[in-house]
Amino acid sequence: MADDSASLSGQLAATTLHDAVSSSEVAKAEFSDRVPIRSIVSRPDGGAGLAGHRVRIGGWVKTGRKADKDAFAFLELNDGSCPANLQVIVDASVSDLSPLVPTGTCISVDGVLKLPPSGTKQKVELRVEKVVHVGPVDPAKYPLPKTRLTLEFLRDFVHLRPRTNTISAVARIRNALAYATHTFFQKHGFLYVHTPIITTSDCEGAGEMFQVTTLISEADKLEKDLIKNPPPSAADIEAAQLLVKEKGEVVAQLKSAKAKKEDINVSVAELKKEKENLSKLEERSKLKPGIPQKDGKIDYGLDFFGRQAFLTVSGQLQVESYACCLSSVYTFGPTFRAENSHTSRHLAEFWMVEPEIAFAELKDDMNCAEAYVRFLCQWLLDNCLDDMEFMADKFDKTCIERLRMVASTPFERISYTEAVELLEEAVKGGRKFENKVEWGIDLASEHERYLTEVKFQKPVIVYNYPKDIKAFYMRLNDDSKTVAAMDVLVPKVGELIGGSQREERYDVIQQRIKDMGLPIEPYEWYLDLRRYGTVKHCGFGLGFERMLLFATGIENIRDVIPFPRYPGRADL
């Protein structure tokens, strides 16, 4: 399988993120008149073979300094296309140097690529002939000085932190993993399905969901309106009723006197107008400030969707409906959990990759999950090595070796029962865990990491979990105690993937929903998939940010997603 994963990744190299450039060409940006810095410095010769070429470069100054009594300036320029900078030399005769040197300044320049003096680390540098654009920075106000900044500090500047080496590298690695995800599933015949962000189903049955409602905003609007235009008083209603009565009497008198049709029609129109006015007044008099209630409970029938709605915790249930007719599908998008958790492993908004396979059982699910994870690891080694080398240098010296190990090593597979027995043996041997080891409770992160980092020293797939700690949709095994569930555990982060064979038997899944205390009505559509043409199927979910933690060695999940959402923070 390792060879297959590496082979497929290798075959796709020609269509990956960064195409090769011939030794005599300078590759321009596709939709810009600049040359990406990557096209120059990431060549095998470091750009030396491009000496003599005239190019336009654009980027942001990482460091800048004047030299030789302000006769010229050295600038380290980066445009985000790769981790490496291009050294740019600007003569004072070409431009005023003072606005160019502050960190964070954006410049676009025309110049000639030259070979630097021997003994310098760079293979090529740019001698500027013309400064095309300057986006200046006031160094006294710029929040990201040249000094080393902590990732925690940078979370207060999520709009500027992509300018740092670390966050830009994470962004490129994240992009590579997303590209690899689509490549893997498309090459294996999966169909990409967009599942809804707003849902009425709780996939996990945990109830930790963000509610989507317009009742609060509508109530605020109504309260302001009632203050500005108070509801009609009883006297106003009485006066309107009297007018309707009077107009009605006029119509009756005209009809009795056999008046002209035109006169009767005019009076009828006046009566109708007064009735409409009375109806509006009566309706408005019923308006009460606050959220509408019915039988002592919030009346969601008056909400935007006519019922309770939430941000999705998973696209799994919806994508299953497509698997049950299109066979192999996947969804990849944001999911939400309203857990009031402040750990380094939890976010309120995160991304999930969720494939679903029809005509497949648990072993097929495990095979797919293993092949996918190994493919991702090989992809980063083949297409993102420069950023991974940065991560190895700054954060985790073992991250590249970890990717190589996972890409080339078959995963260990053990049952949940076997995993508990191994952990119990470890405890007897003197190993101390903070969390209890006992059959019937979920494995803690420390247990998962013991299995992957100490016991087997490679990824482990644990399968056949107790039914009471897993979701209602997982297939009940013949022992009636466990379900056909599996988790892929990896070094560094523990659980990376959670999956299962889905329960395809109508009567069994209906009972499971009831046993978990969930209402049947929201899941009637889901039960239809079992009522009509049911099929064995399975799937899994990979936490995309968890994969990034595993790959990069970064410790906090808030630093591997562009705009982290967690309790107390939702910047931008």
N, C-alpha and C positions, 0 to 999 in steps of 0.2 A: 504493500500500500504506500510505503514511503516513496518508492520509485515512481509509482503512478502519480502521486501528488506533485513530486518534483518535476516529473516529465510534463504534466499538463501545464504547470506554472511556467516551465521553460518554453513550451510551444507558444504560449501567449505573450512571451516577452516582446515580440515585434509589435504588439498592439497595446502595450502598456502605457503607463503614465508619461514616460519620457522616451521619445524615439531617438535613435542614434543619428548623428550628424556626420557627414563625410569630412575628412581631414581638411579639405580646402574650403568648406562653406561655413558661414556664420548663420545659424538658424534664427530667423526673426520670430517675434511673437506673432501668433496667427492673426490677431485682430488689433494690432498696434504697430507703430513704427519703431519700436524699441527692440533690442536684442535681450532676451532673458539672460541674466548672469549665469544661470545653469548651463546654457548653451556654450559658454566660454570655459568656465572653471571646472566643469564636471567631465570634460573630455579626458581621455586617457593621458594626454600630454599636459593636462592642466591648463590648456589654452595657448601653450607656446607656439603651436603650429598656426595660430591665427595672427601672429605678429605681422603688422603692416596693414591689417584690415581697419577700415573706418567704420565705426558703429555708433549707434545712439543707445545710451544706457539710462535707465531710470530706476531710482530706488531711494532708500532712506539711509541716512548717515548713522552708522553704528558708533564709530569714533572718528574724530577729526582733529587735526592739529596743524598749526602753521609751523613753517621751518625756514631756516636760513634768513633770519631777520624779516620774517613775513614776506619773503619773496615768492613762496608757493605754499600750498597746503596738501597734506596727505589725508585722504578720506577713505574709510572702509565702508563700502556701499553694499547694501543687501536689498534685494527686491522680493524676497519670499519664495523664489523659485527653487532654492536649495539652501542648505545651512551655511555654505561658504560665502565669503564676501569677495568683492573685487576691489583691489586698491586703485584709487583714482587720484591722479595728480593734477592740480589746478595751479596755473601760474598767475601771479597777481596782475599780470598784464592782460589776462583774459577776463577776469572778474574780480569784484570786491570779495575778499576771502572771508571776512567776518561773518556774513550771514550763512556761509556754507559749512562751517566746522562744528556747530552745536549738534549734539546727539539728537536724533529725531527729525532733523531737517530733511525735507524731500527735495531731490534735485533730478533734473533730466539734463544730460550733457551729450554733446557730440565730441568724438575724439578718435585717436588712433591707438590701437593695441600695440604695445611695445614689450620687448623682453626686458625684464628688470636687471639690475646689476647682479653679477654672480654672487652667490652666497646668501641671497635673500630667499625666504621660504616660498614666496609666491612665484608662479611660473610665468605670469603675464600681468601687465598693469595697463591702465588707460591714461594716456596723456590727453587732457582736455583741450579742445580747440574752441569750443563754444558752449556757454551755459544757456540752455534752452528754457529751463524753468527752475524756480526756487520757491519751495513752500517753507517759509522760515519758522523757527521755533525760538521762543524766549526761554533760555536756559534756567532763568530764575523761577519760572512758572511750570516748566515741563515736569509732569509727575514721575517720569521714568528716567532718573539720572543714570549716568554711565556705571555706577556702582552695582555690585551684585545684589539682586532683589530677591526676597523670599517669595515662594509661590503663594503663601498666605497673604502677603502684602499686595500681590498682583490681583487678587480676587476683588479688591476694591476698585480696580480699573479694568474691568472686563472688556471695555471698548478699546483700550490701548494695549492690553497685554499681548495680543498677537504680534506686536513689534519686537517682543523679546525672543531670544534664541530658543528658549525652551518651548514656549507656547506655539511658536511657528513650526517647530519640529513636530510637536504633537499634532498640529493641524494637518501637516503633510502625511504623517503616519495614519491618522484617522481617515484621510481621503483615500490613501492606498488600501486600507482595510475595507472601506465601503466599495471601492472599485473591484477589489478581489471578491467580495461577497457576491456582487451581481455577476461577475465573471464565472464564479464557481457554479452558481445555480442555473444560470443561462446555459452554460456548456453541458449541464446534466439534464437539460430538458424541463426545467421548472418554469412556471409562468409567474411573473411578478404581479401581485394583486394589491391594490390600495385599499386597506381596511379603514373603517371610520375612526376618527378621533373621539367623536361623541357617541356614546353608547347607552343602552338601557340594561346591559347585562354585566354582572360582576363575574369575570372569568375565574378569579381565585376564590371567591366566596369569603373574602376576608373583610369586606365592608370598608376598607381604607381607601375610599375613592373621593376625588374632587367632584363636587356637584356642579352641574351647569344649569343655571336658572336665570330668568329675567324677572322673577317675582320681586326681588329686593330692589332692583333699579326701578321697576314699575311702581312699587310702593313708595319709593323716594319721590318719584315724579308726581304721584297722586297727592302725597302730603304737601308738596310745594304748591300744587295747583289748588288744593283746598284752602291753603292759607291765602293765596292770591285771590281766588274766587270761591268764597265760602259756599257751602251747599245751601239750597233753598230752605227757608224756615217753614214751619207748619202753616204760618199765615200766607206765605207765597204759594204753597200748594193749594190752600183753600181758595185763594183768589183766582188761581188758574182753573180750578174745578168750577167756580162760579161762572167764569167766562165761557167755559165749554157748555155749561147748562144754559146760559143766556143765548149763545149762538145756536144751540140745538132747538130752543124754543122758537127762535126766529125762523129757522128752516121749517119747523112744523107748522107755524102760522102761514108761511108762504104757500106751502103745499095744500093746506086746508083751504086757503083763499083761491086756490088754483091760479097763482100768480104766473107771470111769464117764466118760461123755462130759463131764460138768461138770468133773471133775478134769483131764481132758485139755485142755479149753478154757482153764482157768486157767493151766496150765503153758505152753500155746502162747502165751497173751497175755504171760506173763513172758518167754518166749524172744524174742518180737517186740520187746518193750520194750528188752531188752539188745542186740538187733541194731541197733536205731535209735540207741541210745546209742553203740555201737561205731562206727557209720557217721559220727556227728557228731564223735566223737573223731578218727577217721581224716581226715575233711575238715579239721578244725581244725589237725591236725598238719601239713597241707600248706601252711597259710597262712604266707606270708613277708612281712616288711615291705618297703615300696617299691612302685613302680609295676609292675603285672603285665607279664610279657614272654612272648613266644612266638617261637621260632626266633631268639632274639637281638634281637628288635625289640619295641617297645611293642605290647601286645595290645589294639588298639582295639575288638576284638570284645567286650570286657568294659566298654567305656565306655558312657555313658548312651544314646547313639543307636546303639550297636553298630558304629560306624564313626567315622572322623575327621570332625569338624564344625568350622565356622568362623563368625565374624561376617562378614556379607556385605560385599563390596567394591562391589557394584552389584546392583540389582534387575532389571537388563536381561534376563538369560537367562530368569528366571522370568516376567517380564511378556510376553516374546515368546510364551510358550505361550498366553497369553490373546489376544494380537494375532492369532494364527493360528486364531482362531475367532470373536472379537468385533470384529475389524478395527481399531478405533482405541481405544487404551488408554493409560493413563499411571500411573506410580507416583511417589510423593513421600515420601521417608523417609530415615532415617539410614543412612549407610554408614561403613565402617571400613577404615583402612589402617594396618598396623603398620610404617610407615616411621619410622625413627629420625631424623626431620628436625626441625630447630629453626628453619626459616625463617619469615618473616612470611606465607607463602602456604600453609602446610601445617598440617592438623589430623589427629589420629588418628580423630576422629569428626566427620563433617560430613553435610550433607543434600544429596540429589540429586533433581532433577526429571527423570524419564525417560519420555518418551512413546514409543510404538511404533505404527507405521502399516502396516497390510497393504495390498496392491495398490498399493504406492508405491515410487518409485525415489529415487536420491540427490537429484535436483533437487527432488522433493517434500519431502524431509527438510530441505533448505536453505531452502525457502520457509516451512516450518512454524517452523523455528528463528528465522528473521528476523522473522516476524510476531509470534512470542511475545516476543522480546526488546524489540521496539518497543512492544508492548502494555504490557509491564511498565514501561517508561520513561514512557509517556504516563499510565499509572495513577498513578504517584507524583506527576507534575505535577498531575493532576486531584484527587487525594485526600490527598496528604501534603505539600503545599507548605510548610506552616508548619515541619515538621520538616526538610525539605530546606533551607529558608532558614537554619535553625539550623546545619546542616552546612556550608553555604556560608560562613557567618559565622565558624565556629570551625575548620573543617578544610580545606575545598577550595573556593575562590572560584569555580571553574569547574564544580562538580558539577551545578548546575541547567542551565547552558548545554549541558553534555555530554548530559544527559537529553533536552533539546530537540533537539539535533542527531541523536541516535540515533533518536528517535521519528519524525523527519521526513525522514530521509535513507536512500535505498536503499543497501544494503550492496554493497561491491565484491566481486566473485567472481573468484578467480584459482586456477590449478592450483598444486600444490606445486612443480612444475618451474618455473613462471613466478615463483613467490615466491623460489625459490633464485636464479634469474637476476637478479631485482631486487636481492637482497641482495648478490650478487657484484658487480653494477654499483656499488652503494653503496660497497663495499670498495675497488674500483678508483678511486672518486672521493674517497677519503680517509677514509671512515667507518670507525671502529674498533669492532670487537665483541670482547668477551672470549671468546665461544664461536665455534668454527670454522663457517664457512659452506661446506657441501658437500652435494651431492645424495646422499641415502641416510641422512642423520642427521636427527633430529627438530629442529624449530625451537626455539630457546631463547626465553625470555621477552623478552630484549632485541631479538631478531629480530622477534617478534610486535609489540612496541610500536613498533618502527621503521616497520613496514608501516602500522600504524593511526594513529600519532601524527605521523609525518613524511611518509611517502610518499603516503598517501591521505587522511589526516586524517579518517578515519571508520572504522566497523567493516568488517572484511574477512573473507570466507569463503574459506579455503584448502581445496582438495579434491584427490582422487586422490594419496594419499600412498604412498610405497614400502611394499610389503607387509611387509618385514622389521622395520619399526618399529611395526606396528599389530597388533591382536589377531586371533586365529584366525577369528573369526566375521564379519569384514568381507569383502564380496564381491570376489573376484578379478576385476580388469579384463581385457579381451581381450589387453592387452600382457603379461600374466603377471608384470609387474614391480610394478604398483601395485594398490591396492585402492580401492573406492568409499567412501572415508572423507572426512569434512569436519570442520574446526574453525572455529568462529566466534571471531574475535579482535576485541577491543574496546580502545579507549584505556584507559589507566590500569592494567589488569590483564593484558592479553594474552589468553590462551585463556579463554573463558567457557563454551563449549560444545564437546563432542566428539561426533561422531555418524558414522553410516555406513549404507549399504545393507547388509543382512545377507546372508550367503551362504546361498542357498536350495537349492543343488545338493548332494545327499547325498554323492556321491563326492568333490567338491571340498572340502567342509568336513571330511570324515573325514580326507582327506590333510593338510589344514592343521593339524588337531589333532596328527597324528603328527609332522609337520614341526617343530612347536614343542616336541616332547618331552613333550607332555601325555598322561596316561593316558586311554584311550578310555572305560573303564568308568564314571567319574563323569558322563560326558556322553552316555551311551546315551539317556537321556530326551530330551536336546536334539536328538540325531540323529533320534529318532522324529518330531519336527516336520517333518523333511525326508523321512522314509520314507513318511509318511502325509499326503497332501494338502498338499504343500509349496506355498508362495506367496511371491512377491516381497514383501519388507517392509523397513522401515527405521526408524531411531529415533535418538535422541540423549540425552545427559545434560548437564544444566546444573548446575554447582556453585552451590548456593544462596548460600553464603557469598561466593563470588567475585562474584556479582551484587550483594551488599550492599557489597562493597569498591568495585565500580565505581560504584554509585549514590551512596554517601556520601563517598567520597574518603578514608575511614579507611585507614591504612597496614597495620595488622596484623590478620590474619584472626581472631586470638584475641579481638578486641574486638567482633566482629559476630555471635557465637554466645553464647547465654546462659551455658552452662557448658562452656568450652573444655577439650578433652582433647588433650594433647600429651605428648611424652616427659617423664616425671618429674612430671606433674601430672594428677590426676583428682579435683579437689575436689568434695565433696558426693556 
